[in-house]
Amino acid sequence: MTFAWPWMLLGLGAVPLLAGLYVLVQRRRPKYAARFTNLELLANVVEASPNWRRHLPPALYLLGVAAVVFTLARPHLVTKTPRQEGTVVLVTDVSGSMNATDVAPTRMAAAQEAAHLLVDRLPEGFRVSLISFSSGVNVLVPPTTEKAQVHAAVDRLTPLGGTAMGDALATAVDVVRAALEPASAGASPEGRPAAPGPVRGEGESAPAVIVLLSDGAQTVGRYQPLDAARLAADAGVPVYSVALGTPDGVAVVTDPQGRQRAVRVPPDFETLQAIAEITGGRAFEAPGARELESIYRDLGDRIGYIEERTEVSWATAGLAGVLVLAGGVLGLLWFNRFP
């Protein structure tokens, strides 16, 4: 719950003050009773002590005061509403370094489990695409609402080769363009589809996002990662980047001579962070499988749902009225007085 005027909540301080005043008055009651010197006559006049009942109406009044203060603060409830449609392009690193075991059981296995989680959390109307990259780039699943196809492709991911991060990101932008602007024809001089303008205007929510997961620095490829990030920014497509692994991660790779050797494979968080900043997305670090799953779970909610704030002052105002009315009715029934 949030409040439009949270400073009004300072008025809640009046509630304990009123409660303290009530307790003070109750403690003075025996002194007033002692002035009635004929105690035998007093016992005959008062048939029974109201015990706990006499405290209930004042308690309801105090709760009513608190409800009035909440009403003045204008409370809002935050609810999540599923988006009707959207496109998410999962760009996943499958280079040889994804065999590293610093993320249990391996970086690749952790990435696959997290991808399954993200796909399942997206609303049914969303289209999902899967792109893998190592030394080259493969569009394994074009944008589709058939989640089973994406799950099957995720299960087939196998780590091998280098890291062409820039090419993968540029390809993801092409996939978004093709999905959201199928009528745009022609190609750029570099052979890329022509893009007359961004798919998102300033201030609008993105109809498509790219989730880029990588565990190392670029080693091959035509496009540099930041150049590809500018392509995404020009298209109005935010990139949520995830750096998987720890600085001390080690993977066993095969060199050009066919020999296996262990090499350190730290994630390149600085580049991934720069990509997110250029495109208006957000960068994350995932040193373990649990952190990666938490990130993908958060991304599923962030991408697939809209937070809506609804003012509920009417409810707290109604509650205040009910509490005061209940206190008054009980006071009239039990003690013939209001309040």
C-alpha positions as CSV (number, residue, x, y, z in Angstrom):
1,M,0.0,0.0,0.0
2,T,1.2,3.5,-0.8
3,F,-0.1,6.9,0.1
4,A,-0.6,10.1,-2.0
5,W,-0.2,12.3,1.1
6,P,1.9,10.2,3.5
7,W,2.6,13.2,5.7
8,M,-1.0,13.0,6.9
9,L,-0.1,9.8,8.7
10,L,1.5,11.9,11.3
11,G,-2.0,12.3,12.6
12,L,-1.8,8.7,13.9
13,G,0.1,10.1,16.7
14,A,-3.2,11.4,18.1
15,V,-4.4,7.9,18.6
16,P,-2.0,6.9,21.4
17,L,-2.6,10.3,23.0
18,L,-6.3,9.8,23.1
19,A,-5.8,6.3,24.4
20,G,-3.6,7.6,27.2
21,L,-6.2,10.3,28.1
22,Y,-8.8,7.6,28.3
23,V,-6.7,5.4,30.6
24,L,-6.0,8.5,32.8
25,V,-9.8,9.2,33.1
26,Q,-10.5,5.6,34.0
27,R,-7.9,5.7,36.8
28,R,-9.7,8.7,38.3
29,R,-13.0,6.9,38.4
30,P,-12.4,5.3,41.8
31,K,-11.8,8.7,43.3
32,Y,-15.2,9.9,42.1
33,A,-16.8,6.8,43.4
34,A,-15.2,7.3,46.9
35,R,-17.1,10.6,47.2
36,F,-20.3,8.6,47.4
37,T,-19.9,7.8,51.1
38,N,-22.9,5.5,51.3
39,L,-21.3,2.5,49.7
40,E,-24.2,0.2,50.6
41,L,-26.7,2.4,48.7
42,L,-24.2,2.6,45.8
43,A,-24.1,-1.2,45.6
44,N,-27.9,-1.3,45.4
45,V,-28.0,1.4,42.7
46,V,-25.4,-0.3,40.5
47,E,-26.8,-3.7,39.5
48,A,-23.7,-5.0,37.8
49,S,-20.3,-3.7,36.7
50,P,-20.0,-3.3,32.9
51,N,-16.5,-4.7,33.1
52,W,-14.9,-5.0,29.6
53,R,-18.0,-3.7,27.8
54,R,-17.4,-0.1,28.8
55,H,-14.0,-0.1,27.0
56,L,-15.3,-1.4,23.7
57,P,-17.1,1.7,22.4
58,P,-14.1,4.0,23.1
59,A,-11.8,1.4,21.4
60,L,-14.0,1.5,18.3
61,Y,-13.9,5.3,18.3
62,L,-10.1,5.2,18.4
63,L,-10.0,2.8,15.6
64,G,-12.4,5.1,13.7
65,V,-10.0,8.0,14.3
66,A,-7.1,5.9,12.8
67,A,-9.2,5.1,9.8
68,V,-10.0,8.8,9.2
69,V,-6.3,9.5,9.3
70,F,-5.6,6.8,6.7
71,T,-8.4,8.3,4.6
72,L,-6.8,11.7,4.7
73,A,-3.5,10.2,3.6
74,R,-5.2,8.9,0.4
75,P,-4.1,5.2,0.4
76,H,-3.5,3.4,-2.9
77,L,-3.3,-0.4,-3.5
78,V,-0.8,-1.6,-6.1
79,T,-2.0,-4.5,-8.2
80,K,-0.3,-6.3,-11.1
81,T,-2.3,-6.7,-14.3
82,P,-1.0,-9.0,-17.1
83,R,-0.1,-7.3,-20.3
84,Q,-2.3,-8.4,-23.2
85,E,0.7,-8.8,-25.6
86,G,4.4,-8.3,-26.0
87,T,7.5,-9.9,-27.4
88,V,10.5,-11.1,-25.4
89,V,13.7,-12.2,-27.1
90,L,15.9,-14.4,-25.0
91,V,19.5,-14.1,-26.1
92,T,21.5,-16.8,-24.4
93,D,25.3,-17.3,-24.4
94,V,26.2,-20.9,-25.3
95,S,30.0,-20.4,-25.5
96,G,32.4,-23.0,-24.1
97,S,32.8,-21.0,-20.9
98,M,29.2,-21.9,-20.0
99,N,30.6,-25.3,-19.0
100,A,32.1,-23.6,-15.9
101,T,31.0,-25.1,-12.6
102,D,31.3,-22.0,-10.4
103,V,27.5,-21.8,-10.9
104,A,26.1,-25.2,-9.8
105,P,25.8,-27.6,-11.5
106,T,27.1,-25.6,-14.5
107,R,26.5,-22.2,-15.9
108,M,24.6,-23.7,-18.8
109,A,22.3,-25.8,-16.7
110,A,21.5,-22.9,-14.4
111,A,20.7,-20.7,-17.5
112,Q,18.4,-23.3,-18.9
113,E,16.5,-23.7,-15.6
114,A,16.1,-19.9,-15.3
115,A,15.0,-19.6,-18.9
116,H,12.2,-22.1,-18.3
117,L,11.1,-20.1,-15.3
118,L,11.0,-16.9,-17.2
119,V,9.0,-18.3,-20.1
120,D,6.5,-19.8,-17.7
121,R,6.0,-16.5,-15.8
122,L,5.1,-14.5,-19.0
123,P,1.4,-14.0,-19.8
124,E,-0.1,-16.4,-22.3
125,G,-0.4,-13.7,-25.0
126,F,3.3,-13.0,-25.1
127,R,5.5,-14.1,-28.0
128,V,8.9,-15.5,-27.0
129,S,11.9,-15.9,-29.2
130,L,15.1,-17.8,-28.4
131,I,18.5,-16.9,-29.8
132,S,21.7,-18.7,-28.9
133,F,25.2,-17.4,-29.6
134,S,28.8,-18.7,-29.3
135,S,31.1,-18.2,-32.2
136,G,28.0,-17.7,-34.4
137,V,24.4,-16.7,-33.8
138,N,21.3,-19.0,-34.2
139,V,17.7,-18.0,-34.1
140,L,16.4,-21.2,-32.6
141,V,12.8,-20.0,-32.2
142,P,11.2,-17.0,-33.9
143,P,8.7,-15.1,-31.8
144,T,5.9,-17.4,-30.9
145,T,3.1,-17.9,-28.3
146,E,3.8,-21.6,-28.3
147,K,5.8,-21.9,-25.1
148,A,6.4,-25.6,-25.6
149,Q,8.6,-24.8,-28.6
150,V,10.7,-22.5,-26.5
151,H,11.1,-25.0,-23.7
152,A,12.2,-27.7,-26.1
153,A,14.8,-25.4,-27.7
154,V,16.1,-24.4,-24.3
155,D,16.7,-28.0,-23.4
156,R,18.8,-28.5,-26.5
157,L,21.3,-25.7,-25.7
158,T,24.9,-27.0,-25.7
159,P,27.9,-24.9,-24.8
160,L,30.7,-24.7,-27.4
161,G,32.9,-22.0,-29.1
162,G,33.6,-18.3,-28.6
163,T,31.4,-15.3,-27.7
164,A,29.8,-13.2,-30.4
165,M,27.8,-11.0,-28.1
166,G,27.5,-8.0,-30.5
167,D,26.3,-10.1,-33.4
168,A,23.7,-11.8,-31.2
169,L,22.4,-8.5,-29.9
170,A,22.2,-7.1,-33.5
171,T,20.3,-10.2,-34.6
172,A,17.9,-9.8,-31.7
173,V,17.1,-6.3,-32.9
174,D,16.4,-7.7,-36.4
175,V,14.0,-10.3,-34.9
176,V,12.2,-7.5,-33.0
177,R,11.9,-5.4,-36.2
178,A,10.6,-8.3,-38.2
179,A,8.0,-9.2,-35.5
180,L,6.7,-5.7,-34.9
181,E,7.1,-4.1,-38.3
182,P,6.5,-6.9,-40.8
183,A,5.4,-4.4,-43.4
184,S,8.7,-2.5,-43.5
185,A,10.5,-3.7,-46.7
186,G,14.0,-3.1,-48.0
187,A,17.4,-3.5,-46.4
188,S,20.2,-1.2,-45.1
189,P,23.5,-1.0,-47.0
190,E,25.0,-3.4,-44.5
191,G,22.4,-6.0,-45.4
192,R,20.3,-5.4,-42.3
193,P,16.5,-4.9,-42.6
194,A,15.6,-1.2,-43.1
195,A,14.3,0.5,-40.0
196,P,12.5,3.8,-40.7
197,G,11.9,4.6,-37.0
198,P,11.8,3.2,-33.5
199,V,9.2,0.7,-32.5
200,R,8.6,2.7,-29.4
201,G,8.1,6.4,-29.0
202,E,9.3,8.5,-26.2
203,G,7.4,7.9,-23.0
204,E,5.7,4.7,-24.4
205,S,6.1,1.3,-22.9
206,A,8.2,-1.1,-24.9
207,P,6.2,-3.6,-27.0
208,A,9.3,-5.8,-27.1
209,V,12.4,-6.4,-24.8
210,I,15.6,-8.3,-25.1
211,V,17.0,-10.4,-22.3
212,L,20.7,-10.9,-22.9
213,L,22.5,-13.4,-20.8
214,S,26.3,-13.8,-21.1
215,D,29.1,-15.2,-19.0
216,G,32.1,-13.6,-20.6
217,A,33.6,-10.9,-22.8
218,Q,33.3,-10.9,-26.6
219,T,35.9,-12.9,-28.4
220,V,34.6,-13.0,-32.0
221,G,32.0,-11.3,-34.2
222,R,31.4,-8.5,-36.6
223,Y,29.5,-6.1,-34.3
224,Q,30.9,-4.7,-31.1
225,P,28.5,-5.1,-28.2
226,L,28.1,-1.3,-27.7
227,D,27.5,-0.7,-31.4
228,A,24.8,-3.3,-31.3
229,A,23.4,-1.7,-28.2
230,R,23.0,1.5,-30.1
231,L,21.0,-0.3,-32.7
232,A,18.7,-1.5,-30.0
233,A,18.4,2.0,-28.5
234,D,17.6,3.4,-32.0
235,A,14.8,0.8,-32.2
236,G,13.5,1.7,-28.8
237,V,14.1,-1.8,-27.5
238,P,15.4,-2.0,-23.9
239,V,17.9,-4.7,-23.1
240,Y,17.9,-6.4,-19.7
241,S,21.4,-7.9,-19.4
242,V,22.5,-10.6,-17.0
243,A,26.2,-11.3,-16.2
244,L,26.3,-15.0,-15.2
245,G,29.2,-16.4,-13.1
246,T,31.9,-15.4,-10.7
247,P,35.2,-13.6,-11.3
248,D,37.0,-16.9,-10.3
249,G,35.1,-19.1,-12.7
250,V,37.2,-21.7,-14.6
251,A,36.2,-23.6,-17.7
252,V,37.9,-26.4,-19.6
253,V,38.2,-25.4,-23.3
254,T,39.8,-26.9,-26.4
255,D,42.4,-24.9,-28.1
256,P,43.0,-24.8,-31.9
257,Q,45.5,-27.7,-31.6
258,G,42.8,-29.9,-29.9
259,R,44.3,-29.7,-26.5
260,Q,42.2,-29.1,-23.4
261,R,43.2,-26.5,-20.9
262,A,41.6,-24.7,-18.0
263,V,41.1,-20.9,-18.4
264,R,39.5,-18.3,-16.2
265,V,36.2,-17.0,-17.6
266,P,35.0,-14.0,-15.5
267,P,31.8,-12.4,-16.7
268,D,32.0,-9.0,-18.4
269,F,29.6,-7.1,-16.2
270,E,30.9,-3.7,-17.3
271,T,30.0,-4.2,-20.9
272,L,26.6,-5.7,-20.0
273,Q,25.9,-2.8,-17.8
274,A,26.8,-0.3,-20.5
275,I,24.4,-2.1,-22.9
276,A,21.6,-1.8,-20.4
277,E,22.3,1.9,-19.8
278,I,22.4,2.7,-23.6
279,T,19.1,0.9,-24.3
280,G,17.2,2.0,-21.2
281,G,17.1,-1.4,-19.7
282,R,18.7,-2.8,-16.5
283,A,21.8,-4.8,-15.7
284,F,22.0,-7.7,-13.2
285,E,24.7,-9.8,-11.7
286,A,24.1,-13.5,-11.1
287,P,27.0,-15.2,-9.3
288,G,24.8,-18.3,-8.6
289,A,21.8,-20.3,-9.7
290,R,19.6,-19.0,-7.0
291,E,20.4,-15.4,-7.9
292,L,19.8,-16.1,-11.5
293,E,16.4,-17.6,-10.9
294,S,15.4,-14.7,-8.7
295,I,16.5,-12.3,-11.5
296,Y,14.5,-14.1,-14.1
297,R,11.5,-14.3,-11.8
298,D,11.6,-10.6,-11.3
299,L,12.0,-10.0,-15.0
300,G,8.9,-12.1,-15.7
301,D,6.9,-9.8,-13.4
302,R,8.6,-6.6,-14.7
303,I,8.1,-7.5,-18.4
304,G,4.8,-9.3,-18.3
305,Y,2.8,-7.2,-15.9
306,I,1.7,-3.6,-15.4
307,E,1.6,-2.1,-11.9
308,E,-1.7,-0.2,-11.4
309,R,-2.4,2.0,-8.4
310,T,-6.0,2.3,-7.2
311,E,-7.0,4.8,-4.6
312,V,-9.0,3.1,-1.8
313,S,-9.9,6.1,0.3
314,W,-13.5,5.2,0.0
315,A,-12.8,1.9,1.8
316,T,-11.0,3.5,4.8
317,A,-13.7,6.2,5.0
318,G,-16.4,3.6,5.0
319,L,-14.5,1.6,7.7
320,A,-14.2,4.8,9.8
321,G,-18.0,5.3,9.6
322,V,-18.8,1.7,10.5
323,L,-16.4,1.8,13.5
324,V,-17.9,5.1,14.9
325,L,-21.5,3.9,14.2
326,A,-20.8,0.5,15.9
327,G,-19.3,2.3,18.9
328,G,-22.3,4.6,19.2
329,V,-24.8,1.8,18.9
330,L,-23.1,-0.3,21.6
331,G,-22.9,2.8,23.8
332,L,-26.6,3.4,23.4
333,L,-27.6,-0.2,24.0
334,W,-25.4,-0.7,27.0
335,F,-25.1,2.7,28.7
336,N,-27.8,4.9,27.1
337,R,-25.3,7.4,25.9
338,F,-23.5,8.4,22.6
339,P,-20.6,8.6,22.4
